Amino acid sequence: MLKTRIITAFILLFGLLAAVFTLPAPLWLAFCALVCGGAAWEWGGLARFATPGRTIFAVLTGVLCGVLGALSGLGGPSAPVIGLLAPLYLASALFWLLAIPFWLQLKWRLSSAGMAIAVGLVVMVPPALALAHLRQLGPWLLLAIMAMVWVADIAAYFSGRAFGRRKLAPGISPGKTWEGAFGAAAGVSVFGYVLLFLFAALDTPGWLYTAAFPLLLAFTAVSIIGDLFESLLKRQAGIKDSGAILPGHGGILDRIDSLTSTLPMAGLLALWLAR
């Protein structure tokens, strides 16, 4: 199992790097739409849609992502259309920051098809668009943001294994601990400041270094929330993994759960800084 996970991880990493650095903007947007559609298929499983319904939802979600991306200017070299992206990112941010904490506490369910569709679109379309948007701003920027999510996962795992005592959310994900969360915050903070010192311009204002710390802590918290949200939905659906397309890793949603919550906020911050 471990060998399979490692092999799949290397294939995913090299495939991602090749796509990020070689695909032209239209094909990268198509790739993001494809990922969005694949995630929508798995979301249909969490919502217990019948196979025809899952297929229709997956196709329409992928097409919607592609169309919105094209209308937002993400299929070419032109600047993104802020008026289209900002409301989508803002809706995603409000969903994760205001609704999901209550969702996790009260353990709400996807109680109807309409609710599942609406929530699924908020969960999957904005991060897919942010994936295209951030790569348009620079492949290294996108990879740095994704790497922070990976650092959070790795740091949480090892610090939780070494020091974990207090359960973070035992009714949702028994393996997660507060010590793991603190380790994730420490890992992301160190990694974030390393990136800032390496890539910041000489005239970078001093306040940015001060503001970076709470932003990195918030980034870590939102990353953990995204992970917990998918864990709750899988537990309610009675499944271990969202899919089986990635040997040893489960499904697409299993790999992007933390990205669904963090990428739109990174995109929103990028739009604000670009004003």
Beta strands, then each sheet from edge to edge (+ up, - down):
strand 1: 167-169
strand 2: 173-177
sheet 1: 1+ 2-
end
